[in-house]
């Protein structure tokens, strides 16, 4: 999903800031985005579960490009298994990436989006954020959380008259 979004935006001549924990995949996406027409591409290895790293990244992106108009929080991981067999560490990992990654990205970039005068946060959830499936308790919980968070965020932004909105996909 992330690569497809990057290439679509690159084809429209966007300035892109791309991040991933997979450096090889990130490098490949950067090359494809440049070939597809991106005006400028920044790339960073980033663990979205790391709050401080996300804040540093958001500030660096805004500094480099002078503004931020769209943030797509797309990082996600899956984990299947019977809940009784999952360790707390498994749950910490999936919630850290799937939910906290979205919160960190939103919180870190929101001031930059507002400073741009218009902006949008797009948070990727899943059909599993609408309907629960067996053996996917951690994934289901994290994706329901993304959906609830984003719907509430959109309402908060509307109530405060922000120039930013939010969408959950």
N, C-alpha and C positions, 0 to 999 in steps of 0.2 A: 504494500500500500504506500509506504513512504517513498519508494523509488518512483512509482507511478505518479504520485503527486508532484514530486520534484521535477520529473521530466515534463509533465503537463505545464507546470509553471515556467520551466525553462523555455518551452516552446513559445511562451507568451513574452519572453524577454525579461523575466523577473530577475531581481537580485536575490540570490538564495544563500541562506545560512543553513547548512546541513550538519547534522550530528548523528552519531551512532556509536555503540560500543564495539561494533565489528569494523575494525579499521580497513580491512581488505574490501569488504562490501561497500563501505563509505567511499573509498578511493574509486571504485568502479562506478558508483553513482555520480560522483563528481565529474568523472570523465564523460559519462553519458549526458549529464546536464549541460556541460560546456558544449558538447557536440549538438545538443538540441537547441541551443541558442540563448542560454542564460547569459545575461550581461556580466555578471560577476558571481562567483561562488566561493563562499567561505566554508571550510569543513573543520570539524573538531571531533575528536573522540570524546564522548560524554556519557556518563552514567546518570541517567535522569533521576535515579533514586538518591543521588548525592545533592542535597539542597544547596550547599555552599558552591559546588561546581556549577550548578544550574544558574545561580545568581551571577557568578562571575561570567559565565557564558553569555547570559542575556545582556549584561552591561557591555561586554566586548562587541557583541553583534550590533547593538545600538550605536556604539562609538564608531565602528567601522562604516556602517551604512548611513548613519545620520538620522535614521528613523526605522521604525518597525510597524508594519501595517497588518500583517497576518502571522499568527502563530498556530501551527498545527502540532498538537501533542499526540504523536502517533506511536511512540514506543510501546511495545507490549510483549509479554511472554505468556506461555501457557504451561499448565501443570495439571496432569490428570492423576487420579488415584482416590481410593476410598479415604474419607476424611480421617478415620481412625488410624490409618497408616501414615498420614502426613505428619511431619515434624513441625514444630513452631517455626523453625528456620525456613521451611518451605513456604509457609504462609507469609512470613516476613518478606521473603524474596518477591513473591508474586504481587503482594500488595504494595511493596516498595517501588516496583517498576510500574505496574499498571495503574495504581491509584495515586500514590505519592508523586510519581513522575509527572502526572497531569497537574497535580496541585502545585508542585515546584515550578513547572514550566509556566503555568498561568500566573502565579504570584510574582515570579521573577520578571516576566515580560509585560505584565499589565501596566506598570507605570510608563514604559516605553511606548506601548500602544496608545495610551491616553495622550502622551506628549506629542504623538504624531498628528493628532487632531481627528483621526479616524482609525478604527482597527477592528479586528475580529479574531477571536480565539475559537479554534476548531479542535474539539477533543474527540478522539476516536474511542468509541466503546465497542460494542459487539452485539450481535443478536442475543448473545448470552447475557447482555445487560437488560434484556426484555423478558427472557424466559430461561428458567434454570434447567440445567441438564445434570444427570447423575454423574458422579465421579469427577466433577469439575467445581467443587465447592469454593476453592480459592479463586479460581478464574471468574466464576459467576459473581462472587462477592465483590471482586475488584471492578468488574465491568458494570455492575449495578451501581456501585459507588461513583464511578465516572459519570454515569448518566444522571444520577441525582445531584451530584455536585454541579454539573454543567447547567442543568435546568435551573437550579437555584442561583447560580452565578449570573445567568442571563437576566433573571428577574431583578437581582441586586443592581446590575448595571442599568437596567431600564429605570428602576426607582430613583437612582441617583442622577439620572440624566447624562450618563457617561456617553462619550462618543465611540465607545467600544461595545460590541455585542459578542455573544457566544453561541455556538452551535455544537450539539452532540451528534456524532455520526455513529 
